[in-house]
Amino acid sequence: MKTESQCGYVAIIGRPNVGKSTLLNALIGQKISIISDKPQTTRHQILGIKTKEDAQIVYIDTPGMHQTEKSAMNRYMNRLANSVVIDADVVLFVVEATRWTEEDEIILTKLINDKISPILVINKIDKLTDKGKLLPLIQKFSAKHSFAHIIPISARLESNVEELENTIVKMLPEGPHLFPDEQITDKNERFLVAEIIREKLIRATSQELPYATTVVVESMKEEDNLLEISAVIWVEREGQKPIVIGKNGDVLKKVGTAARKEIVTLLGRKVFLRLWVKVKNDWTNDERALGSLGYD
């Protein structure tokens, strides 16, 4: 461990679907947080650890903050996102270049009330058809609050991400590294495998079903150079099982094939993946059920 360096926690916050997880992956240079085009894909607090020669940055990806709390899951995700902001050394407030919403305004009001001056990260600048609108956009946002910095980026294209990281390093406190230099996340293999399966499930299903599903890895056993993984996909109603399984099992097979391929790449081992679909009634609105499924 180094003793003369900079180190600190950097919270990545924003409303759902502004690209927080894509940004985390771009900053780390490796996929550790799953992504999809559906809001509220991220449900957990995920640490991404970037160790540079003179600094260690501990990024915290958080669920998107949302205005309504319709279920226990919504309340859980809001609590999780709110909890990391106060203790962070640097806060990245991520918004979209193409729109500012009421939810953005609510988050900004909370930051102001907590006397936090974040870095405003204007993401998805690649979607601006007229690049001449970027400067007026920055001026418009700067009138809303005295941000520590305003940095436009495209997390998807990794444009201007290095400048953002350099700015973050300058704001970190001095201190020893908190994690081994080779560590890139706080999550274990079982968690990462479950998230990969959930990502493929989200992409293979439509409408509201992704929000009613979660994945739990029940076992990982290695025998004869083959890693055998058994995982359960939980849904909250009996009628959702056939949707996840699909006709003749085609949806479940598609999810399993895509997930196994990425798990092999992640772990560097041969993998045999078994998937089961089970029902836990109304689990997204049951605090006890949430805890039993890893949302604690």
Secondary structure as a PSIPRED ss2 file (coil, helix, strand):
# PSIPRED VFORMAT (PSIPRED V4.0)

   1 M C   1.000  0.000  0.000
   2 K C   1.000  0.000  0.000
   3 T C   1.000  0.000  0.000
   4 E C   1.000  0.000  0.000
   5 S C   1.000  0.000  0.000
   6 Q E   0.000  0.000  1.000
   7 C E   0.000  0.000  1.000
   8 G E   0.000  0.000  1.000
   9 Y E   0.000  0.000  1.000
  10 V E   0.000  0.000  1.000
  11 A E   0.000  0.000  1.000
  12 I E   0.000  0.000  1.000
  13 I E   0.000  0.000  1.000
  14 G C   1.000  0.000  0.000
  15 R C   1.000  0.000  0.000
  16 P C   1.000  0.000  0.000
  17 N C   1.000  0.000  0.000
  18 V C   1.000  0.000  0.000
  19 G C   1.000  0.000  0.000
  20 K H   0.000  1.000  0.000
  21 S H   0.000  1.000  0.000
  22 T H   0.000  1.000  0.000
  23 L H   0.000  1.000  0.000
  24 L H   0.000  1.000  0.000
  25 N H   0.000  1.000  0.000
  26 A H   0.000  1.000  0.000
  27 L H   0.000  1.000  0.000
  28 I H   0.000  1.000  0.000
  29 G C   1.000  0.000  0.000
  30 Q C   1.000  0.000  0.000
  31 K C   1.000  0.000  0.000
  32 I C   1.000  0.000  0.000
  33 S C   1.000  0.000  0.000
  34 I C   1.000  0.000  0.000
  35 I C   1.000  0.000  0.000
  36 S C   1.000  0.000  0.000
  37 D C   1.000  0.000  0.000
  38 K C   1.000  0.000  0.000
  39 P C   1.000  0.000  0.000
  40 Q C   1.000  0.000  0.000
  41 T C   1.000  0.000  0.000
  42 T C   1.000  0.000  0.000
  43 R C   1.000  0.000  0.000
  44 H C   1.000  0.000  0.000
  45 Q C   1.000  0.000  0.000
  46 I E   0.000  0.000  1.000
  47 L E   0.000  0.000  1.000
  48 G E   0.000  0.000  1.000
  49 I E   0.000  0.000  1.000
  50 K E   0.000  0.000  1.000
  51 T E   0.000  0.000  1.000
  52 K C   1.000  0.000  0.000
  53 E C   1.000  0.000  0.000
  54 D C   1.000  0.000  0.000
  55 A E   0.000  0.000  1.000
  56 Q E   0.000  0.000  1.000
  57 I E   0.000  0.000  1.000
  58 V E   0.000  0.000  1.000
  59 Y E   0.000  0.000  1.000
  60 I E   0.000  0.000  1.000
  61 D E   0.000  0.000  1.000
  62 T C   1.000  0.000  0.000
  63 P C   1.000  0.000  0.000
  64 G C   1.000  0.000  0.000
  65 M C   1.000  0.000  0.000
  66 H C   1.000  0.000  0.000
  67 Q C   1.000  0.000  0.000
  68 T C   1.000  0.000  0.000
  69 E C   1.000  0.000  0.000
  70 K C   1.000  0.000  0.000
  71 S C   1.000  0.000  0.000
  72 A H   0.000  1.000  0.000
  73 M H   0.000  1.000  0.000
  74 N H   0.000  1.000  0.000
  75 R H   0.000  1.000  0.000
  76 Y H   0.000  1.000  0.000
  77 M H   0.000  1.000  0.000
  78 N H   0.000  1.000  0.000
  79 R H   0.000  1.000  0.000
  80 L H   0.000  1.000  0.000
  81 A H   0.000  1.000  0.000
  82 N H   0.000  1.000  0.000
  83 S H   0.000  1.000  0.000
  84 V H   0.000  1.000  0.000
  85 V H   0.000  1.000  0.000
  86 I H   0.000  1.000  0.000
  87 D H   0.000  1.000  0.000
  88 A C   1.000  0.000  0.000
  89 D C   1.000  0.000  0.000
  90 V E   0.000  0.000  1.000
  91 V E   0.000  0.000  1.000
  92 L E   0.000  0.000  1.000
  93 F E   0.000  0.000  1.000
  94 V E   0.000  0.000  1.000
  95 V E   0.000  0.000  1.000
  96 E E   0.000  0.000  1.000
  97 A C   1.000  0.000  0.000
  98 T C   1.000  0.000  0.000
  99 R C   1.000  0.000  0.000
 100 W C   1.000  0.000  0.000
 101 T C   1.000  0.000  0.000
 102 E H   0.000  1.000  0.000
 103 E H   0.000  1.000  0.000
 104 D H   0.000  1.000  0.000
 105 E H   0.000  1.000  0.000
 106 I H   0.000  1.000  0.000
 107 I H   0.000  1.000  0.000
 108 L H   0.000  1.000  0.000
 109 T H   0.000  1.000  0.000
 110 K H   0.000  1.000  0.000
 111 L H   0.000  1.000  0.000
 112 I H   0.000  1.000  0.000
 113 N H   0.000  1.000  0.000
 114 D C   1.000  0.000  0.000
 115 K C   1.000  0.000  0.000
 116 I C   1.000  0.000  0.000
 117 S C   1.000  0.000  0.000
 118 P C   1.000  0.000  0.000
 119 I E   0.000  0.000  1.000
 120 L E   0.000  0.000  1.000
 121 V E   0.000  0.000  1.000
 122 I E   0.000  0.000  1.000
 123 N E   0.000  0.000  1.000
 124 K C   1.000  0.000  0.000
 125 I H   0.000  1.000  0.000
 126 D H   0.000  1.000  0.000
 127 K H   0.000  1.000  0.000
 128 L C   1.000  0.000  0.000
 129 T C   1.000  0.000  0.000
 130 D C   1.000  0.000  0.000
 131 K H   0.000  1.000  0.000
 132 G H   0.000  1.000  0.000
 133 K H   0.000  1.000  0.000
 134 L H   0.000  1.000  0.000
 135 L H   0.000  1.000  0.000
 136 P H   0.000  1.000  0.000
 137 L H   0.000  1.000  0.000
 138 I H   0.000  1.000  0.000
 139 Q H   0.000  1.000  0.000
 140 K H   0.000  1.000  0.000
 141 F H   0.000  1.000  0.000
 142 S H   0.000  1.000  0.000
 143 A C   1.000  0.000  0.000
 144 K C   1.000  0.000  0.000
 145 H C   1.000  0.000  0.000
 146 S C   1.000  0.000  0.000
 147 F C   1.000  0.000  0.000
 148 A C   1.000  0.000  0.000
 149 H E   0.000  0.000  1.000
 150 I E   0.000  0.000  1.000
 151 I E   0.000  0.000  1.000
 152 P E   0.000  0.000  1.000
 153 I C   1.000  0.000  0.000
 154 S E   0.000  0.000  1.000
 155 A C   1.000  0.000  0.000
 156 R C   1.000  0.000  0.000
 157 L C   1.000  0.000  0.000
 158 E C   1.000  0.000  0.000
 159 S E   0.000  0.000  1.000
 160 N C   1.000  0.000  0.000
 161 V H   0.000  1.000  0.000
 162 E H   0.000  1.000  0.000
 163 E H   0.000  1.000  0.000
 164 L H   0.000  1.000  0.000
 165 E H   0.000  1.000  0.000
 166 N H   0.000  1.000  0.000
 167 T H   0.000  1.000  0.000
 168 I H   0.000  1.000  0.000
 169 V H   0.000  1.000  0.000
 170 K H   0.000  1.000  0.000
 171 M H   0.000  1.000  0.000
 172 L C   1.000  0.000  0.000
 173 P C   1.000  0.000  0.000
 174 E E   0.000  0.000  1.000
 175 G C   1.000  0.000  0.000
 176 P C   1.000  0.000  0.000
 177 H C   1.000  0.000  0.000
 178 L C   1.000  0.000  0.000
 179 F C   1.000  0.000  0.000
 180 P C   1.000  0.000  0.000
 181 D C   1.000  0.000  0.000
 182 E C   1.000  0.000  0.000
 183 Q C   1.000  0.000  0.000
 184 I C   1.000  0.000  0.000
 185 T E   0.000  0.000  1.000
 186 D C   1.000  0.000  0.000
 187 K C   1.000  0.000  0.000
 188 N C   1.000  0.000  0.000
 189 E H   0.000  1.000  0.000
 190 R H   0.000  1.000  0.000
 191 F H   0.000  1.000  0.000
 192 L H   0.000  1.000  0.000
 193 V H   0.000  1.000  0.000
 194 A H   0.000  1.000  0.000
 195 E H   0.000  1.000  0.000
 196 I H   0.000  1.000  0.000
 197 I H   0.000  1.000  0.000
 198 R H   0.000  1.000  0.000
 199 E H   0.000  1.000  0.000
 200 K H   0.000  1.000  0.000
 201 L H   0.000  1.000  0.000
 202 I H   0.000  1.000  0.000
 203 R H   0.000  1.000  0.000
 204 A H   0.000  1.000  0.000
 205 T C   1.000  0.000  0.000
 206 S C   1.000  0.000  0.000
 207 Q C   1.000  0.000  0.000
 208 E C   1.000  0.000  0.000
 209 L H   0.000  1.000  0.000
 210 P H   0.000  1.000  0.000
 211 Y H   0.000  1.000  0.000
 212 A H   0.000  1.000  0.000
 213 T C   1.000  0.000  0.000
 214 T E   0.000  0.000  1.000
 215 V E   0.000  0.000  1.000
 216 V E   0.000  0.000  1.000
 217 V E   0.000  0.000  1.000
 218 E E   0.000  0.000  1.000
 219 S E   0.000  0.000  1.000
 220 M E   0.000  0.000  1.000
 221 K E   0.000  0.000  1.000
 222 E E   0.000  0.000  1.000
 223 E E   0.000  0.000  1.000
 224 D C   1.000  0.000  0.000
 225 N C   1.000  0.000  0.000
 226 L E   0.000  0.000  1.000
 227 L E   0.000  0.000  1.000
 228 E E   0.000  0.000  1.000
 229 I E   0.000  0.000  1.000
 230 S E   0.000  0.000  1.000
 231 A E   0.000  0.000  1.000
 232 V E   0.000  0.000  1.000
 233 I E   0.000  0.000  1.000
 234 W E   0.000  0.000  1.000
 235 V E   0.000  0.000  1.000
 236 E C   1.000  0.000  0.000
 237 R C   1.000  0.000  0.000
 238 E H   0.000  1.000  0.000
 239 G H   0.000  1.000  0.000
 240 Q H   0.000  1.000  0.000
 241 K H   0.000  1.000  0.000
 242 P H   0.000  1.000  0.000
 243 I H   0.000  1.000  0.000
 244 V H   0.000  1.000  0.000
 245 I H   0.000  1.000  0.000
 246 G C   1.000  0.000  0.000
 247 K H   0.000  1.000  0.000
 248 N H   0.000  1.000  0.000
 249 G H   0.000  1.000  0.000
 250 D H   0.000  1.000  0.000
 251 V H   0.000  1.000  0.000
 252 L H   0.000  1.000  0.000
 253 K H   0.000  1.000  0.000
 254 K H   0.000  1.000  0.000
 255 V H   0.000  1.000  0.000
 256 G H   0.000  1.000  0.000
 257 T H   0.000  1.000  0.000
 258 A H   0.000  1.000  0.000
 259 A H   0.000  1.000  0.000
 260 R H   0.000  1.000  0.000
 261 K H   0.000  1.000  0.000
 262 E H   0.000  1.000  0.000
 263 I H   0.000  1.000  0.000
 264 V H   0.000  1.000  0.000
 265 T H   0.000  1.000  0.000
 266 L H   0.000  1.000  0.000
 267 L H   0.000  1.000  0.000
 268 G C   1.000  0.000  0.000
 269 R C   1.000  0.000  0.000
 270 K E   0.000  0.000  1.000
 271 V E   0.000  0.000  1.000
 272 F E   0.000  0.000  1.000
 273 L E   0.000  0.000  1.000
 274 R E   0.000  0.000  1.000
 275 L E   0.000  0.000  1.000
 276 W E   0.000  0.000  1.000
 277 V E   0.000  0.000  1.000
 278 K E   0.000  0.000  1.000
 279 V E   0.000  0.000  1.000
 280 K C   1.000  0.000  0.000
 281 N C   1.000  0.000  0.000
 282 D C   1.000  0.000  0.000
 283 W H   0.000  1.000  0.000
 284 T H   0.000  1.000  0.000
 285 N H   0.000  1.000  0.000
 286 D C   1.000  0.000  0.000
 287 E H   0.000  1.000  0.000
 288 R H   0.000  1.000  0.000
 289 A H   0.000  1.000  0.000
 290 L H   0.000  1.000  0.000
 291 G H   0.000  1.000  0.000
 292 S H   0.000  1.000  0.000
 293 L C   1.000  0.000  0.000
 294 G C   1.000  0.000  0.000
 295 Y C   1.000  0.000  0.000
 296 D C   1.000  0.000  0.000
